[in-house]
């Protein structure tokens, strides 16, 4: 069964399904030929959707870790702005 991309993006459910098939033992080459997705793309999906073991029961994918890091940076920047605003208002 072949699936053609035709310039469209694949949804996350499809990507996760391909990664699960890879983890169940199918080779990237077989998945690539069966679903019409390049090997490089499948390897990227494997990297993005394979959980990283955490110290507790939760595990995160590299994509989720990057999102958390980005949110953390934004919060740090907002905190710095608030600290500067407090200093300005404290002088008045």
N, CA, C and O atoms as a CHARMM CRD file, in Angstrom:
* protein
*
  368
    1    1 UNK  N      0.84400  -1.17100   0.00000 PROA 1      0.00000
    2    1 UNK  CA     0.00000   0.00000   0.00000 PROA 1      0.00000
    3    1 UNK  C      0.89300   1.23900   0.00000 PROA 1      0.00000
    4    1 UNK  O      1.65100   1.44800   0.94700 PROA 1      0.00000
    5    2 UNK  N      0.81900   2.04500  -1.02400 PROA 2      0.00000
    6    2 UNK  CA     1.65100   3.24100  -1.16700 PROA 2      0.00000
    7    2 UNK  C      0.83600   4.47500  -0.82000 PROA 2      0.00000
    8    2 UNK  O     -0.33400   4.59400  -1.18400 PROA 2      0.00000
    9    3 UNK  N      1.48400   5.39300  -0.10500 PROA 3      0.00000
   10    3 UNK  CA     0.88300   6.68000   0.20900 PROA 3      0.00000
   11    3 UNK  C      1.77900   7.74200  -0.41000 PROA 3      0.00000
   12    3 UNK  O      2.97300   7.79400  -0.11400 PROA 3      0.00000
   13    4 UNK  N      1.22700   8.57400  -1.25000 PROA 4      0.00000
   14    4 UNK  CA     1.99500   9.65100  -1.86700 PROA 4      0.00000
   15    4 UNK  C      1.79400  10.93000  -1.09100 PROA 4      0.00000
   16    4 UNK  O      0.68500  11.22200  -0.64400 PROA 4      0.00000
   17    5 UNK  N      2.86800  11.70600  -0.92500 PROA 5      0.00000
   18    5 UNK  CA     2.80300  12.95100  -0.17900 PROA 5      0.00000
   19    5 UNK  C      2.23200  14.07600  -1.03200 PROA 5      0.00000
   20    5 UNK  O      1.44700  14.88000  -0.53100 PROA 5      0.00000
   21    6 UNK  N      2.59900  14.15200  -2.28900 PROA 6      0.00000
   22    6 UNK  CA     2.12400  15.18900  -3.20500 PROA 6      0.00000
   23    6 UNK  C      2.31800  16.59400  -2.64900 PROA 6      0.00000
   24    6 UNK  O      1.46500  17.45800  -2.85300 PROA 6      0.00000
   25    7 UNK  N      3.41900  16.83500  -1.95300 PROA 7      0.00000
   26    7 UNK  CA     3.72400  18.16400  -1.44000 PROA 7      0.00000
   27    7 UNK  C      2.99900  18.51400  -0.15900 PROA 7      0.00000
   28    7 UNK  O      3.18300  19.61700   0.35500 PROA 7      0.00000
   29    8 UNK  N      2.18600  17.62500   0.37800 PROA 8      0.00000
   30    8 UNK  CA     1.46200  17.89100   1.61600 PROA 8      0.00000
   31    8 UNK  C      2.27300  17.39700   2.79400 PROA 8      0.00000
   32    8 UNK  O      3.12000  16.51300   2.66400 PROA 8      0.00000
   33    9 UNK  N      2.00200  17.97500   3.92800 PROA 9      0.00000
   34    9 UNK  CA     2.67700  17.54900   5.14100 PROA 9      0.00000
   35    9 UNK  C      1.92400  16.38200   5.76400 PROA 9      0.00000
   36    9 UNK  O      0.70300  16.28600   5.64900 PROA 9      0.00000
   37   10 UNK  N      2.65700  15.50700   6.41700 PROA 10     0.00000
   38   10 UNK  CA     2.04600  14.38000   7.10700 PROA 10     0.00000
   39   10 UNK  C      1.60200  14.83400   8.49300 PROA 10     0.00000
   40   10 UNK  O      2.26400  15.66300   9.11600 PROA 10     0.00000
   41   11 UNK  N      0.48500  14.29600   8.97800 PROA 11     0.00000
   42   11 UNK  CA     0.03600  14.65400  10.32000 PROA 11     0.00000
   43   11 UNK  C      0.79900  13.83900  11.36100 PROA 11     0.00000
   44   11 UNK  O      1.44200  12.84100  11.03500 PROA 11     0.00000
   45   12 UNK  N      0.72100  14.27700  12.61300 PROA 12     0.00000
   46   12 UNK  CA     1.47600  13.62400  13.68000 PROA 12     0.00000
   47   12 UNK  C      1.05700  12.17800  13.89600 PROA 12     0.00000
   48   12 UNK  O      1.89100  11.34200  14.24300 PROA 12     0.00000
   49   13 UNK  N     -0.21600  11.86900  13.69900 PROA 13     0.00000
   50   13 UNK  CA    -0.66200  10.48800  13.87800 PROA 13     0.00000
   51   13 UNK  C      0.03100   9.55500  12.89000 PROA 13     0.00000
   52   13 UNK  O      0.45000   8.45700  13.25500 PROA 13     0.00000
   53   14 UNK  N      0.15000   9.99100  11.64800 PROA 14     0.00000
   54   14 UNK  CA     0.82900   9.18300  10.64100 PROA 14     0.00000
   55   14 UNK  C      2.30300   9.02600  11.00200 PROA 14     0.00000
   56   14 UNK  O      2.85600   7.92900  10.91600 PROA 14     0.00000
   57   15 UNK  N      2.93700  10.12700  11.40700 PROA 15     0.00000
   58   15 UNK  CA     4.35700  10.07800  11.77400 PROA 15     0.00000
   59   15 UNK  C      4.58100   9.11200  12.93000 PROA 15     0.00000
   60   15 UNK  O      5.49600   8.29000  12.89600 PROA 15     0.00000
   61   16 UNK  N      3.72800   9.22000  13.96200 PROA 16     0.00000
   62   16 UNK  CA     3.86900   8.35000  15.13100 PROA 16     0.00000
   63   16 UNK  C      3.65400   6.89300  14.74900 PROA 16     0.00000
   64   16 UNK  O      4.33500   6.01100  15.27400 PROA 16     0.00000
   65   17 UNK  N      2.72100   6.62700  13.84600 PROA 17     0.00000
   66   17 UNK  CA     2.46700   5.26300  13.40100 PROA 17     0.00000
   67   17 UNK  C      3.71400   4.68400  12.73100 PROA 17     0.00000
   68   17 UNK  O      4.08900   3.54100  12.99200 PROA 17     0.00000
   69   18 UNK  N      4.35600   5.47500  11.86900 PROA 18     0.00000
   70   18 UNK  CA     5.56600   5.01000  11.18200 PROA 18     0.00000
   71   18 UNK  C      6.67100   4.74400  12.20700 PROA 18     0.00000
   72   18 UNK  O      7.38300   3.74500  12.10000 PROA 18     0.00000
   73   19 UNK  N      6.82000   5.62100  13.19200 PROA 19     0.00000
   74   19 UNK  CA     7.84900   5.42600  14.22700 PROA 19     0.00000
   75   19 UNK  C      7.54700   4.17300  15.04800 PROA 19     0.00000
   76   19 UNK  O      8.45900   3.41600  15.37800 PROA 19     0.00000
   77   20 UNK  N      6.28200   3.95200  15.37600 PROA 20     0.00000
   78   20 UNK  CA     5.90600   2.74500  16.12200 PROA 20     0.00000
   79   20 UNK  C      6.21300   1.48500  15.31300 PROA 20     0.00000
   80   20 UNK  O      6.67500   0.48300  15.86100 PROA 20     0.00000
   81   21 UNK  N      5.95400   1.54400  14.01600 PROA 21     0.00000
   82   21 UNK  CA     6.28200   0.39900  13.16100 PROA 21     0.00000
   83   21 UNK  C      7.78700   0.15400  13.15000 PROA 21     0.00000
   84   21 UNK  O      8.23400  -0.99300  13.15600 PROA 21     0.00000
   85   22 UNK  N      8.56800   1.23400  13.13300 PROA 22     0.00000
   86   22 UNK  CA    10.02500   1.10100  13.18400 PROA 22     0.00000
   87   22 UNK  C     10.44800   0.42800  14.49600 PROA 22     0.00000
   88   22 UNK  O     11.27900  -0.48000  14.49700 PROA 22     0.00000
   89   23 UNK  N      9.86700   0.88500  15.60700 PROA 23     0.00000
   90   23 UNK  CA    10.22300   0.31300  16.90900 PROA 23     0.00000
   91   23 UNK  C      9.73600  -1.12200  17.06500 PROA 23     0.00000
   92   23 UNK  O     10.26700  -1.87200  17.88400 PROA 23     0.00000
   93   24 UNK  N      8.73300  -1.50900  16.28600 PROA 24     0.00000
   94   24 UNK  CA     8.25200  -2.89200  16.35400 PROA 24     0.00000
   95   24 UNK  C      9.09900  -3.83800  15.50800 PROA 24     0.00000
   96   24 UNK  O      8.86100  -5.04600  15.49600 PROA 24     0.00000
   97   25 UNK  N     10.08200  -3.29400  14.80500 PROA 25     0.00000
   98   25 UNK  CA    11.02000  -4.16200  14.09500 PROA 25     0.00000
   99   25 UNK  C     11.12300  -3.97100  12.59600 PROA 25     0.00000
  100   25 UNK  O     11.97600  -4.59300  11.96200 PROA 25     0.00000
  101   26 UNK  N     10.29000  -3.13900  12.01200 PROA 26     0.00000
  102   26 UNK  CA    10.39300  -2.91900  10.57000 PROA 26     0.00000
  103   26 UNK  C     11.57200  -1.99200  10.27800 PROA 26     0.00000
  104   26 UNK  O     11.87200  -1.08600  11.05400 PROA 26     0.00000
  105   27 UNK  N     12.21900  -2.22900   9.16900 PROA 27     0.00000
  106   27 UNK  CA    13.37500  -1.40300   8.80700 PROA 27     0.00000
  107   27 UNK  C     12.91600  -0.07900   8.18400 PROA 27     0.00000
  108   27 UNK  O     11.81200   0.02600   7.65100 PROA 27     0.00000
  109   28 UNK  N     13.77500   0.90300   8.26400 PROA 28     0.00000
  110   28 UNK  CA    13.48100   2.21300   7.67700 PROA 28     0.00000
  111   28 UNK  C     13.31200   2.06100   6.16600 PROA 28     0.00000
  112   28 UNK  O     12.43400   2.68700   5.57200 PROA 28     0.00000
  113   29 UNK  N     14.13600   1.24500   5.55800 PROA 29     0.00000
  114   29 UNK  CA    14.04900   1.04400   4.10100 PROA 29     0.00000
  115   29 UNK  C     12.68200   0.47400   3.71100 PROA 29     0.00000
  116   29 UNK  O     12.08000   0.91800   2.73300 PROA 29     0.00000
  117   30 UNK  N     12.19200  -0.51000   4.47500 PROA 30     0.00000
  118   30 UNK  CA    10.87900  -1.09400   4.18300 PROA 30     0.00000
  119   30 UNK  C      9.76500  -0.06600   4.36800 PROA 30     0.00000
  120   30 UNK  O      8.86000   0.03500   3.53900 PROA 30     0.00000
  121   31 UNK  N      9.83600   0.69000   5.45400 PROA 31     0.00000
  122   31 UNK  CA     8.82200   1.71900   5.71000 PROA 31     0.00000
  123   31 UNK  C      8.84700   2.78700   4.62500 PROA 31     0.00000
  124   31 UNK  O      7.80200   3.26400   4.18400 PROA 31     0.00000
  125   32 UNK  N     10.04500   3.15500   4.20200 PROA 32     0.00000
  126   32 UNK  CA    10.20000   4.16500   3.16900 PROA 32     0.00000
  127   32 UNK  C      9.53900   3.72800   1.86500 PROA 32     0.00000
  128   32 UNK  O      8.81000   4.49900   1.24100 PROA 32     0.00000
  129   33 UNK  N      9.79800   2.49600   1.46100 PROA 33     0.00000
  130   33 UNK  CA     9.21200   2.03000   0.19800 PROA 33     0.00000
  131   33 UNK  C      7.70900   1.78800   0.32300 PROA 33     0.00000
  132   33 UNK  O      6.96600   1.99800  -0.63600 PROA 33     0.00000
  133   34 UNK  N      7.26200   1.35100   1.49300 PROA 34     0.00000
  134   34 UNK  CA     5.83600   1.06600   1.67300 PROA 34     0.00000
  135   34 UNK  C      4.98900   2.33600   1.71700 PROA 34     0.00000
  136   34 UNK  O      3.89800   2.37400   1.14700 PROA 34     0.00000
  137   35 UNK  N      5.48500   3.37400   2.39200 PROA 35     0.00000
  138   35 UNK  CA     4.68700   4.58800   2.58800 PROA 35     0.00000
  139   35 UNK  C      5.11700   5.75800   1.70500 PROA 35     0.00000
  140   35 UNK  O      4.48700   6.81500   1.74800 PROA 35     0.00000
  141   36 UNK  N      6.16000   5.59600   0.91600 PROA 36     0.00000
  142   36 UNK  CA     6.57800   6.65700   0.00900 PROA 36     0.00000
  143   36 UNK  C      7.18300   7.85200   0.71100 PROA 36     0.00000
  144   36 UNK  O      7.04300   8.98500   0.25100 PROA 36     0.00000
  145   37 UNK  N      7.85400   7.60600   1.82100 PROA 37     0.00000
  146   37 UNK  CA     8.50400   8.65900   2.59900 PROA 37     0.00000
  147   37 UNK  C     10.00600   8.39200   2.55200 PROA 37     0.00000
  148   37 UNK  O     10.43800   7.24300   2.64400 PROA 37     0.00000
  149   38 UNK  N     10.79700   9.44400   2.41000 PROA 38     0.00000
  150   38 UNK  CA    12.24300   9.24200   2.29900 PROA 38     0.00000
  151   38 UNK  C     12.83100   8.70900   3.60800 PROA 38     0.00000
  152   38 UNK  O     12.29100   8.93900   4.69000 PROA 38     0.00000
  153   39 UNK  N     13.95000   7.99200   3.48100 PROA 39     0.00000
  154   39 UNK  CA    14.64600   7.46000   4.65300 PROA 39     0.00000
  155   39 UNK  C     15.00400   8.57000   5.62700 PROA 39     0.00000
  156   39 UNK  O     14.82300   8.43000   6.83700 PROA 39     0.00000
  157   40 UNK  N     15.51100   9.67100   5.09400 PROA 40     0.00000
  158   40 UNK  CA    15.94600  10.79700   5.93100 PROA 40     0.00000
  159   40 UNK  C     14.77300  11.33700   6.75600 PROA 40     0.00000
  160   40 UNK  O     14.92300  11.65100   7.93700 PROA 40     0.00000
  161   41 UNK  N     13.61700  11.43800   6.12000 PROA 41     0.00000
  162   41 UNK  CA    12.43000  11.94000   6.81300 PROA 41     0.00000
  163   41 UNK  C     12.02300  10.99000   7.93600 PROA 41     0.00000
  164   41 UNK  O     11.68000  11.43100   9.03300 PROA 41     0.00000
  165   42 UNK  N     12.06200   9.69800   7.66500 PROA 42     0.00000
  166   42 UNK  CA    11.69800   8.72500   8.69900 PROA 42     0.00000
  167   42 UNK  C     12.68400   8.77700   9.86000 PROA 42     0.00000
  168   42 UNK  O     12.27300   8.70300  11.01800 PROA 42     0.00000
  169   43 UNK  N     13.97000   8.90300   9.57000 PROA 43     0.00000
  170   43 UNK  CA    14.95700   9.01900  10.65000 PROA 43     0.00000
  171   43 UNK  C     14.69900  10.27000  11.49400 PROA 43     0.00000
  172   43 UNK  O     14.86700  10.23700  12.71300 PROA 43     0.00000
  173   44 UNK  N     14.29300  11.36900  10.85600 PROA 44     0.00000
  174   44 UNK  CA    13.96500  12.58200  11.60000 PROA 44     0.00000
  175   44 UNK  C     12.75700  12.34800  12.50000 PROA 44     0.00000
  176   44 UNK  O     12.74500  12.78100  13.65200 PROA 44     0.00000
  177   45 UNK  N     11.74800  11.66600  11.97900 PROA 45     0.00000
  178   45 UNK  CA    10.55800  11.35800  12.78700 PROA 45     0.00000
  179   45 UNK  C     10.92800  10.47400  13.96900 PROA 45     0.00000
  180   45 UNK  O     10.41400  10.66300  15.07200 PROA 45     0.00000
  181   46 UNK  N     11.81100   9.51700  13.74800 PROA 46     0.00000
  182   46 UNK  CA    12.25400   8.63600  14.83200 PROA 46     0.00000
  183   46 UNK  C     12.91300   9.47100  15.91800 PROA 46     0.00000
  184   46 UNK  O     12.66000   9.26400  17.10500 PROA 46     0.00000
  185   47 UNK  N     13.74800  10.40200  15.52000 PROA 47     0.00000
  186   47 UNK  CA    14.42300  11.27500  16.48400 PROA 47     0.00000
  187   47 UNK  C     13.40500  12.14100  17.22700 PROA 47     0.00000
  188   47 UNK  O     13.51300  12.32100  18.44000 PROA 47     0.00000
  189   48 UNK  N     12.42800  12.67400  16.51100 PROA 48     0.00000
  190   48 UNK  CA    11.44900  13.58200  17.11100 PROA 48     0.00000
  191   48 UNK  C     10.45100  12.87200  18.02700 PROA 48     0.00000
  192   48 UNK  O     10.01500  13.45200  19.02200 PROA 48     0.00000
  193   49 UNK  N     10.08700  11.64400  17.71200 PROA 49     0.00000
  194   49 UNK  CA     9.00900  10.98900  18.44000 PROA 49     0.00000
  195   49 UNK  C      9.45100   9.85000  19.35100 PROA 49     0.00000
  196   49 UNK  O      8.60800   9.21000  19.98100 PROA 49     0.00000
  197   50 UNK  N     10.73500   9.58400  19.43500 PROA 50     0.00000
  198   50 UNK  CA    11.21600   8.54900  20.34300 PROA 50     0.00000
  199   50 UNK  C     11.42300   9.16800  21.71300 PROA 50     0.00000
  200   50 UNK  O     12.20000  10.11300  21.84600 PROA 50     0.00000
  201   51 UNK  N     10.74400   8.65400  22.73800 PROA 51     0.00000
  202   51 UNK  CA    10.85200   9.24900  24.06900 PROA 51     0.00000
  203   51 UNK  C     12.25700   9.14100  24.64700 PROA 51     0.00000
  204   51 UNK  O     12.98500   8.17600  24.41100 PROA 51     0.00000
  205   52 UNK  N     12.61000  10.17300  25.41700 PROA 52     0.00000
  206   52 UNK  CA    13.86800  10.19200  26.15600 PROA 52     0.00000
  207   52 UNK  C     13.51100   9.81800  27.58200 PROA 52     0.00000
  208   52 UNK  O     12.61600  10.42400  28.17000 PROA 52     0.00000
  209   53 UNK  N     14.19200   8.83400  28.14900 PROA 53     0.00000
  210   53 UNK  CA    13.87400   8.39600  29.50500 PROA 53     0.00000
  211   53 UNK  C     14.17800   9.49400  30.50200 PROA 53     0.00000
  212   53 UNK  O     15.24700  10.10500  30.47600 PROA 53     0.00000
  213   54 UNK  N     13.22400   9.73300  31.37800 PROA 54     0.00000
  214   54 UNK  CA    13.38900  10.73200  32.42800 PROA 54     0.00000
  215   54 UNK  C     13.71600  10.05100  33.74000 PROA 54     0.00000
  216   54 UNK  O     13.84600   8.82900  33.81000 PROA 54     0.00000
  217   55 UNK  N     13.84700  10.86400  34.78500 PROA 55     0.00000
  218   55 UNK  CA    14.18200  10.32100  36.09100 PROA 55     0.00000
  219   55 UNK  C     12.95900   9.71600  36.77700 PROA 55     0.00000
  220   55 UNK  O     13.09500   8.95200  37.73300 PROA 55     0.00000
  221   56 UNK  N     11.76200  10.05900  36.28800 PROA 56     0.00000
  222   56 UNK  CA    10.55100   9.48100  36.85800 PROA 56     0.00000
  223   56 UNK  C      9.79400   8.71500  35.77500 PROA 56     0.00000
  224   56 UNK  O     10.37100   8.34800  34.75200 PROA 56     0.00000
  225   57 UNK  N      8.53000   8.47900  35.99700 PROA 57     0.00000
  226   57 UNK  CA     7.74300   7.68000  35.05600 PROA 57     0.00000
  227   57 UNK  C      7.52300   8.38900  33.72200 PROA 57     0.00000
  228   57 UNK  O      7.32100   7.73500  32.69900 PROA 57     0.00000
  229   58 UNK  N      7.56100   9.71000  33.72600 PROA 58     0.00000
  230   58 UNK  CA     7.32200  10.46700  32.50400 PROA 58     0.00000
  231   58 UNK  C      8.53000  10.39900  31.58100 PROA 58     0.00000
  232   58 UNK  O      9.67700  10.37500  32.02600 PROA 58     0.00000
  233   59 UNK  N      8.24700  10.36900  30.30400 PROA 59     0.00000
  234   59 UNK  CA     9.32100  10.45300  29.32200 PROA 59     0.00000
  235   59 UNK  C      8.90800  11.46600  28.27300 PROA 59     0.00000
  236   59 UNK  O      7.73100  11.57300  27.92700 PROA 59     0.00000
  237   60 UNK  N      9.87400  12.20100  27.77500 PROA 60     0.00000
  238   60 UNK  CA     9.62400  13.27300  26.82200 PROA 60     0.00000
  239   60 UNK  C     10.34500  12.99200  25.51700 PROA 60     0.00000
  240   60 UNK  O     11.39900  12.35600  25.50000 PROA 60     0.00000
  241   61 UNK  N      9.77000  13.47000  24.42900 PROA 61     0.00000
  242   61 UNK  CA    10.44900  13.37800  23.15000 PROA 61     0.00000
  243   61 UNK  C     11.37500  14.58400  23.02400 PROA 61     0.00000
  244   61 UNK  O     11.17300  15.58800  23.70600 PROA 61     0.00000
  245   62 UNK  N     12.38400  14.50000  22.16400 PROA 62     0.00000
  246   62 UNK  CA    13.26000  15.66400  21.96200 PROA 62     0.00000
  247   62 UNK  C     12.47600  16.90700  21.54300 PROA 62     0.00000
  248   62 UNK  O     12.84900  18.02500  21.89800 PROA 62     0.00000
  249   63 UNK  N     11.40500  16.71800  20.79900 PROA 63     0.00000
  250   63 UNK  CA    10.56800  17.84000  20.37600 PROA 63     0.00000
  251   63 UNK  C      9.93500  18.52300  21.59300 PROA 63     0.00000
  252   63 UNK  O      9.89000  19.75000  21.66800 PROA 63     0.00000
  253   64 UNK  N      9.44900  17.71900  22.54300 PROA 64     0.00000
  254   64 UNK  CA     8.85000  18.26700  23.76500 PROA 64     0.00000
  255   64 UNK  C      9.89200  18.95800  24.63000 PROA 64     0.00000
  256   64 UNK  O      9.60900  19.99500  25.23000 PROA 64     0.00000
  257   65 UNK  N     11.08600  18.40200  24.70000 PROA 65     0.00000
  258   65 UNK  CA    12.16300  19.03000  25.46500 PROA 65     0.00000
  259   65 UNK  C     12.50200  20.39200  24.87000 PROA 65     0.00000
  260   65 UNK  O     12.68100  21.35800  25.61100 PROA 65     0.00000
  261   66 UNK  N     12.59300  20.48200  23.55400 PROA 66     0.00000
  262   66 UNK  CA    12.89600  21.76000  22.89500 PROA 66     0.00000
  263   66 UNK  C     11.79700  22.78000  23.17100 PROA 66     0.00000
  264   66 UNK  O     12.08100  23.95700  23.39000 PROA 66     0.00000
  265   67 UNK  N     10.55400  22.33400  23.16100 PROA 67     0.00000
  266   67 UNK  CA     9.43200  23.24200  23.43800 PROA 67     0.00000
  267   67 UNK  C      9.50600  23.76200  24.87400 PROA 67     0.00000
  268   67 UNK  O      9.27200  24.94600  25.11700 PROA 67     0.00000
  269   68 UNK  N      9.82600  22.89200  25.81600 PROA 68     0.00000
  270   68 UNK  CA     9.96000  23.29600  27.21700 PROA 68     0.00000
  271   68 UNK  C     11.11300  24.28400  27.37800 PROA 68     0.00000
  272   68 UNK  O     10.99200  25.26600  28.11200 PROA 68     0.00000
  273   69 UNK  N     12.22200  24.03100  26.70100 PROA 69     0.00000
  274   69 UNK  CA    13.36000  24.94400  26.78300 PROA 69     0.00000
  275   69 UNK  C     13.00800  26.31200  26.22100 PROA 69     0.00000
  276   69 UNK  O     13.40200  27.33400  26.78200 PROA 69     0.00000
  277   70 UNK  N     12.27300  26.33800  25.12200 PROA 70     0.00000
  278   70 UNK  CA    11.85500  27.59900  24.51200 PROA 70     0.00000
  279   70 UNK  C     10.92300  28.35800  25.45900 PROA 70     0.00000
  280   70 UNK  O     11.05300  29.57200  25.61800 PROA 70     0.00000
  281   71 UNK  N      9.99200  27.65100  26.08200 PROA 71     0.00000
  282   71 UNK  CA     9.07700  28.29200  27.02700 PROA 71     0.00000
  283   71 UNK  C      9.83200  28.80700  28.24700 PROA 71     0.00000
  284   71 UNK  O      9.51700  29.87700  28.76700 PROA 71     0.00000
  285   72 UNK  N     10.82300  28.05200  28.70400 PROA 72     0.00000
  286   72 UNK  CA    11.63900  28.46500  29.83700 PROA 72     0.00000
  287   72 UNK  C     12.38400  29.76200  29.52400 PROA 72     0.00000
  288   72 UNK  O     12.44100  30.65700  30.36700 PROA 72     0.00000
  289   73 UNK  N     12.95100  29.87300  28.33400 PROA 73     0.00000
  290   73 UNK  CA    13.65300  31.08300  27.91800 PROA 73     0.00000
  291   73 UNK  C     12.70100  32.28200  27.90300 PROA 73     0.00000
  292   73 UNK  O     13.05200  33.36700  28.36600 PROA 73     0.00000
  293   74 UNK  N     11.50300  32.07600  27.37000 PROA 74     0.00000
  294   74 UNK  CA    10.51000  33.14800  27.32000 PROA 74     0.00000
  295   74 UNK  C     10.14800  33.61300  28.72800 PROA 74     0.00000
  296   74 UNK  O     10.04700  34.81400  28.97700 PROA 74     0.00000
  297   75 UNK  N      9.95400  32.67600  29.64300 PROA 75     0.00000
  298   75 UNK  CA     9.61100  33.02400  31.01600 PROA 75     0.00000
  299   75 UNK  C     10.74500  33.78400  31.71100 PROA 75     0.00000
  300   75 UNK  O     10.49600  34.71300  32.47800 PROA 75     0.00000
  301   76 UNK  N     11.98300  33.38600  31.44000 PROA 76     0.00000
  302   76 UNK  CA    13.13500  34.11300  32.00000 PROA 76     0.00000
  303   76 UNK  C     13.16600  35.54900  31.49800 PROA 76     0.00000
  304   76 UNK  O     13.43700  36.47300  32.26500 PROA 76     0.00000
  305   77 UNK  N     12.88900  35.73900  30.20900 PROA 77     0.00000
  306   77 UNK  CA    12.87500  37.08700  29.64000 PROA 77     0.00000
  307   77 UNK  C     11.76400  37.92500  30.26200 PROA 77     0.00000
  308   77 UNK  O     11.96900  39.09800  30.57100 PROA 77     0.00000
  309   78 UNK  N     10.59100  37.33000  30.44600 PROA 78     0.00000
  310   78 UNK  CA     9.47700  38.04500  31.06500 PROA 78     0.00000
  311   78 UNK  C      9.80600  38.42600  32.50300 PROA 78     0.00000
  312   78 UNK  O      9.45100  39.51500  32.95500 PROA 78     0.00000
  313   79 UNK  N     10.47900  37.54100  33.21600 PROA 79     0.00000
  314   79 UNK  CA    10.87700  37.81700  34.59300 PROA 79     0.00000
  315   79 UNK  C     11.84200  38.99700  34.65600 PROA 79     0.00000
  316   79 UNK  O     11.72200  39.85200  35.53300 PROA 79     0.00000
  317   80 UNK  N     12.79100  39.04600  33.73600 PROA 80     0.00000
  318   80 UNK  CA    13.74300  40.16000  33.69500 PROA 80     0.00000
  319   80 UNK  C     13.02600  41.48400  33.44900 PROA 80     0.00000
  320   80 UNK  O     13.36500  42.50100  34.05500 PROA 80     0.00000
  321   81 UNK  N     12.03800  41.46900  32.56100 PROA 81     0.00000
  322   81 UNK  CA    11.26400  42.68200  32.27900 PROA 81     0.00000
  323   81 UNK  C     10.51900  43.12900  33.53200 PROA 81     0.00000
  324   81 UNK  O     10.49400  44.31800  33.84900 PROA 81     0.00000
  325   82 UNK  N      9.91800  42.19200  34.24000 PROA 82     0.00000
  326   82 UNK  CA     9.19800  42.53100  35.46400 PROA 82     0.00000
  327   82 UNK  C     10.13400  43.07300  36.54100 PROA 82     0.00000
  328   82 UNK  O      9.77000  43.99800  37.26700 PROA 82     0.00000
  329   83 UNK  N     11.32100  42.51300  36.65200 PROA 83     0.00000
  330   83 UNK  CA    12.30000  43.00800  37.63600 PROA 83     0.00000
  331   83 UNK  C     12.67500  44.44900  37.32000 PROA 83     0.00000
  332   83 UNK  O     12.76800  45.27600  38.22700 PROA 83     0.00000
  333   84 UNK  N     12.89100  44.75700  36.05200 PROA 84     0.00000
  334   84 UNK  CA    13.24200  46.12600  35.65700 PROA 84     0.00000
  335   84 UNK  C     12.08100  47.07900  35.92000 PROA 84     0.00000
  336   84 UNK  O     12.29300  48.21200  36.35200 PROA 84     0.00000
  337   85 UNK  N     10.85900  46.62800  35.66200 PROA 85     0.00000
  338   85 UNK  CA     9.68200  47.46100  35.91700 PROA 85     0.00000
  339   85 UNK  C      9.52800  47.72500  37.41300 PROA 85     0.00000
  340   85 UNK  O      9.19100  48.83900  37.81300 PROA 85     0.00000
  341   86 UNK  N      9.76800  46.72700  38.22700 PROA 86     0.00000
  342   86 UNK  CA     9.68900  46.90700  39.69400 PROA 86     0.00000
  343   86 UNK  C     10.71700  47.91900  40.15100 PROA 86     0.00000
  344   86 UNK  O     10.41600  48.75800  40.99900 PROA 86     0.00000
  345   87 UNK  N     11.91800  47.86300  39.61500 PROA 87     0.00000
  346   87 UNK  CA    12.95600  48.81700  39.99600 PROA 87     0.00000
  347   87 UNK  C     12.56800  50.24100  39.62400 PROA 87     0.00000
  348   87 UNK  O     12.83700  51.17600  40.37700 PROA 87     0.00000
  349   88 UNK  N     11.94200  50.40700  38.47800 PROA 88     0.00000
  350   88 UNK  CA    11.50900  51.74400  38.03900 PROA 88     0.00000
  351   88 UNK  C     10.41100  52.27100  38.96100 PROA 88     0.00000
  352   88 UNK  O     10.45600  53.42600  39.38500 PROA 88     0.00000
  353   89 UNK  N      9.42100  51.42100  39.27300 PROA 89     0.00000
  354   89 UNK  CA     8.32700  51.85900  40.13300 PROA 89     0.00000
  355   89 UNK  C      8.76400  52.05800  41.58400 PROA 89     0.00000
  356   89 UNK  O      8.16200  52.86300  42.29400 PROA 89     0.00000
  357   90 UNK  N      9.77400  51.36200  42.03200 PROA 90     0.00000
  358   90 UNK  CA    10.26700  51.50500  43.39800 PROA 90     0.00000
  359   90 UNK  C     10.94500  52.86100  43.59300 PROA 90     0.00000
  360   90 UNK  O     10.95400  53.39000  44.70500 PROA 90     0.00000
  361   91 UNK  N     11.50400  53.42000  42.54400 PROA 91     0.00000
  362   91 UNK  CA    12.17300  54.72900  42.62000 PROA 91     0.00000
  363   91 UNK  C     11.17000  55.87400  42.74300 PROA 91     0.00000
  364   91 UNK  O     11.50900  56.93600  43.26600 PROA 91     0.00000
  365   92 UNK  N      9.93900  55.67100  42.26500 PROA 92     0.00000
  366   92 UNK  CA     8.94700  56.74300  42.25900 PROA 92     0.00000
  367   92 UNK  C      8.25900  56.91500  43.57400 PROA 92     0.00000
  368   92 UNK  O      7.39800  57.78400  43.71100 PROA 92     0.00000
